[in-house]
Amino acid sequence: MAAAVSHSVGSWSAASSHQKSSRKRAACPSSYPVTRAQLRGNVPRARLRVSSTAGSYKAGGAFAAQLEDTPCEVPKPAKGFGKYDAFSVNDAATPAQLTNVFDHSRELDSKYELGQVLGKGSFGVVRLGRSRTTKQLCAIKSLPKLPPMASRQADGEASLSMYLTKLVDEVDTMVTLSSSPESVHYFGSYEDDTHLHIVMEVCRGGTVQDRLKRDGALSEQETAAVMYSCLKFLEKSHDHGVVYRDIKPENFMFVQNRNQGGSLWQRNQVKVVDFGQCTHLTSTCQELQKRSGTPAYMAPEVIKQCYDAKADIWCAGVMMYQLLSNRLPFWVNVHDHSLKEVWRAILVAEPDMSDDLWSSVSDEGRDMILNMLEKNPRKRQSATQLLRHPWFRAQFSEDRTQAFEQQPNPVRRRLQNCPPAQVPAVA
């Protein structure tokens, strides 16, 4: 898969797991965590042992810090898009009203040759492209101007203005982060009567998920190379107020094929290729409420619909666990569980490190995962802090880690105090 195409885990859309309610959420709850009684009332009774951290769900505990009662403003459509809400997405005549929306160049065909399909999903298609003048290869992502069926199923009859605004936001985010070495470079945008086309750098090594399926778990050094790129990307994203919301192996691609040679670092360099779920925090909106992303990777606070950029760190922790074990932290097979069971495990279970393979993972590596999978977002470390974790220094040579600052981290003491791994079992 080459770029911004949505994926799914089980029967749940990666684009959005937002569930509508007849009652509007005015703001994030004044007390962050839910109680165990609330959990029992909202999810099925699975045979799931509660983790030692679940005690911190008690009201008034350190985990129940008060949040500012300042609801985020409802996102507004881009200027000029409101007029499109007069048209129904289900009306056969609507596409004729969307021929000129973004004021982008319509010269895609004259500037690029379109080649084979690199990836295809419910929200778009990515093709190999080549510049007609420079012969440089690229990836061209094509997104329909009319909301696809997956979007309508997630959000009902989508507002055309909001959907079109989302496409504009995706391009804007790519432009903002394109200078990051860990992000694919943005080359330009085009439109025709039916689609928005985004031209970007092409990565030749396939997705990280492809490699997991083909070769199994990565070595610890390979994992460190991938996670370093991931966290550097998140550091820059968060510095710009961007919350990515969908960190997972499918959204990272290796820059080169594994058999091209080079150093271990070069063979495992990855870039982010999908920006469809990104959103921005602002001075008036420091907390988000809408669930978005892939359910198995969602942070506890995303499930509770009150989160910020720290949610991306949780997703990165799930991905690191997956890179080292080729499975997810709380389930042997997530497809065997319902959505509510998946969310319950995220809220109350500990990551399973009982397999023999974890004995070969360094103390620093396991501590790195536990730091990212900290259920309390206020205690979860930032991308900048994690980049200074001793694990990276231990995995890379001095030339790659000389810029890291020393940061005390009682790794072994933390691991000794960690409770036994617990695996959820569903009735």
N, C-alpha and C positions, 0 to 999 in steps of 0.2 A: 504494500500500500504506500503511496507516495506522498500524500499530503492530506489536506483538510477534508477528510471523509469520516462521517460518524460511524461508530461501531456499536456493538451491543454486548451485554453480558446477560446470558439467558434471554428472557423475553422483554428486557427493559431497554428502552432507548438510551443511548449515550448522550443524546442531545439535551434532554431535560426529563427529570423525574418529578417535576413540579406537579402537585396534585391540587386541584381547585377546591375551594371551600366556599360555602354560602356566606361565611363570616369573614370579612376582610381582616387581615393581620395589621393592626395599627402600628406595631413596633415590635422590636425584639423583646422577649420577656424580661422583666426587671431582674429576675433571678435566672441565671443561665441554665443550670441543669434541671432535668426533670427528676421526680422522685421515683423510687422503685415501684410504688403503687401506680404511678402514672404509666410506667413502662408496662406493668402487668395488664393495665387496662387498655393499652393501645396495640399490643402485639400478641400473637398466639403464645400459649404456654409451651415453649420448647424445653426439652430436657437440657438446659444449658446452665453450667455452673457459673455463678457470678464471680467476676474477677475481684481481686483485693482492692482495686481502685474504686469499685462501685460504692463503697462506703462513703466516698466523698460526695455522693449525690445528696446526702442529707442536707436539708435546708439549714443555712447559716454556717456551713462548713467553709473551709478556705476555697473550695471549688465553686462556691455559690456567690462569687463576687458580683456586686451590682454593676449593671451596664447602664450607660447613659440612655435615658428614655427619649431618644431622638430618632424617630423613624426616618428611613431613607425616603427621599422624594421618589414618587413614581416616575420611572424613566419616560421621557417624552420623545415622540418621533422627531426625526430630523426635520428641519425647516422645509416646508413645501411638500412633505409627504402626507400630511393630514388629508389632502384632497382624495387620496387613493382609498380611504376608508369608506367612501361612498360606493365602492364596488365590492361585490362578494367574491371570495376566493373560489367559490363553487359555481360561479356563473361562467358559462362558456365564452361569453363576450368580454370578460375581464382581461385576458392576455393582450387583446388589441389596445388596451389602455396603458400598457406598460412598455411600449416599444422604446420610449425615450424617458428614462428615469434618472440616471446618475450623471448625465452630461460627461461621460467618458468617451474616449476615442472609439470609433467603430471600425478601426483599421486592423483588427487582429489578423484576419486572413491575409492581408497584404504584407504583414510584418513577420508572421510566424507560420511555419508548416506544422500541422497537427499530426501526431503519430499515434502509437499504440496507447491503449488505456492502461494506466499504471495502477489505478485504484478506483473503486466504485462503491458508493454507499447510498443510504436513503436520502442524503442531503446534497449530493453532488457527485461529480466524476472528475478524475484527474488524468490528464493525458500527457504524454511526452511531447514536447514542442522543440522546434529549432528555428533560430532566427534566420530569416531569408538573407540577411546582409552579412552577419558575422559568423553564421553557422554554429553559434553557441547553443548547446542543449539547455532546455529549461523544463519546468513542470507547469502545466496550465490547468488551473482548477476552475471548473465551470459550475456556477450556482444558479438555479432557476430564479427568475424574478417573482414567480408565483410560489407561495409556500408549499413545499412538498408534503405528501401525505403524512410522513413521519411527524412533521411539525404540527399538522392539524390534529393528529391523534393525541399528541402530548398536551396541546394547549387549547383544544377545541377549534372553532373557526377563527384562525389567527387574524389579528388586525394587520391589514396590508402595510400600513404605515410603520408599525413596530417591526414587522419582518424586514422591510426594506432598510429600516434604520439599523437593524442587526447586521445586515450585509455591509453597510457603510462602516459600522464599528469594527468589523473584522478587518477591513482594509486599513482603517486608521491604526488599529493595533499593530498590524504587520509593519506599517511605515514607522511607527514609534519604536518598535523593537528590532527592526531589520538590521541595525548596526551592530547588534550583539553577535559575537562569533558563534553563539549557541542557537541562533535562530536562522532559518532559511532567509536568504536575501530576497527582497521584494523588487521586481523589475517594472511593474506597471499594471494598470487595470484597463479593461476594455468592456464594452457591452455590445450586444446585438438586440434584436427584437425580443428575445426570450430569456437571455442569460447575462449574468455578470461573469467576466473572465478575469482571473487573477494570475498573473505571470510571476513565477518565483524560481528560485534556484532548485535544481534537481539533485537529490541525493541518491547515490547508486547502490548503497549497501542494504537496502530493504529496512523494514521496521525492526525495532528491538523485539517486538512480539513475534515476527517471522523467525528471528534467530532462536528465540526460546522454543518455538514449535519444532524447528529443524534440528537444533543441536542440544537442546536441554539447557539446564542452568548455566549461568556464566561463572567463571572463576572469580575469586574475590578481587583480584586486580582489575579484571575486565569490568566488574561491577563498579569499582571505584572510578574508573574512567567515565562510565556512563553517568554515575551519580554526580560527579564533579561538574559535568556539563549541565546536568539538570538543575543543580543548585545555583550555578552561575547564572543560568537563564532566569530562575526565580528571583535571584537577588536583583537583577536589573529590572524585571517586571514589577516587583514590589516597590522598588525605588521610584518607578513611574506611576505608582498607584494602580497597577493592573493586577487583577486577580485572575489566574489562568483557569482554574476550576475543573480541569480535566487531565491532570498529569497521569499518564499510564503508558505502557510500552508501545501501544499502537501509534501514539502521537510523537514518537521519536524515531528518527531514521539515522542509520549509520551513513557517514559521509562517503565512505568508500567500501568496496567489496572486501571481505575478509581475506581473500587470497591475493590481494594486491601487494602485500608485503608492507614494510615499514615497521615502526615501533609499535609496541602494544598500545600506546596512547593513540597513535594515528589510526590503527585498525579499529579502535573502539570509540572514536570521536562521533558524537551524535548531535543532531540539530532538531529543534522543535519545528513541526511542519503544519500544525493545525491550530488556528486561532479562533475557531467558531464559537467557543464557550467563554471567551474572555469578557471581562467587564471591568469597569473602572470605579475605584473609590474616589470620592471627592471630599471637599471640606464640609459639605452638608450631608454626606452619606459615607460614614465610616464602617457601617455594618450592613451586610446583605441578608436577604431573607429567602429569596427564591432558590429552591433546590435545583442544582444544575450540575451535570457531569455524569459519571458512570456510577451507579449505586454501590458496587462492591468496593469502590475506591473513595467513597464519600467520607469525610470527617464527621465525627459525632455532632459537631455544632452545625454542620450543613443539614443533617437529618432533622435537627431541632430548629432549623431555619433562623439562625442568628449567627453569622460568621464573618470573618474578614480574611486577609491574605494568609493567615496561619493555616487555613484549611488546605492550601496547596502543599504545605509541608507534610501534612498527614498523608496526602496522596502520594507524595514522593517516598514516604516510609513504606507504604504498601508496595510501591514499585520496587524498591530496593529489596524487600523481603522476597518478592517474586523473582527478581533477577538471580538471587542466590539459591532459591529452592525450586523454582519453576512451578510454584503454586501460590495461592493467596493466604494471608495470615490466619484467617479464622475458619476456613473451610477446606476440606480435602477436594471437594468439587462444588463450586458455588452454584452450579446449575441444578443441584439437588434441593435447593432451598428457595422458599418464596421470598418475595421482596421484603416483607415484614420480618421474616426470620434473619435475612441478611442484615437488616438495620439493627435488629436486636443484638446480634453478635458484635457488631461494631460498637454499640453503646456499652456493653457490659462484659465482653470476653477479653481474655489476654491473647496476644499472638502466640501461636503454637510453635515452640522451638524444641519439641521433644524428639524429632527425628534425629537419627545418627549423623546426618549431614551437617547439623549445626555444631557438632563437636569439632568439625574442621574449620569452622568460621572463627576468626579471631574475636577475643573479648571486645576489642574496639569496634569491630563490625557489628556485633550484636548490640552493643551499647548505642551505636549510631541509630539502629532501627528503633530501639526503645525510646530514644530521644524524639524521633519523628512521630512515633505512634503513641505519644503522650496524649491521653484523652482530654486533659485540661489545656485548651489553647493558650492560656496565659503562662503555662509552664513549658510549653513546647518551644524549642529554640527556633530562631529565625534562620533563613538561608545563610546570611553572613556568619552567624555563629557556627553553624554546622560546617561551613567550609573551613573552619579552623579546628575542626575535630581531629584528635590524634590519629584517627583511622586513616585519613588521607595521607598524613606524613608517613605513616607506617607502610602504606601501599605504593607510594611513588618515590622515585629517586629525588635527590636533592634539587636537581635542576627544575623539577616540576613543583616542588613544595617550598622552595626557598622564600617565597613571598608570604607564606602562611605565618601568622603570629602565634606564639605559644599561648595556649589556653588551658589552664588546669582543668582536668576532668577525671574524677575518681571512678574510672571505668570499672575496675574489678570490684570495688565496694558496692557500686550500683548493681552489678550483675549478681553478686552474692545475696543482695537483699531482694532480688526479683523473685516473685512467687512462681511456683511451677507452672509450666505451660498448660493451658486448658483448651480443649477442643470442643466446640459446641456439637451436641447431638440432638437431632430433631426427632420428636415423637412421630 
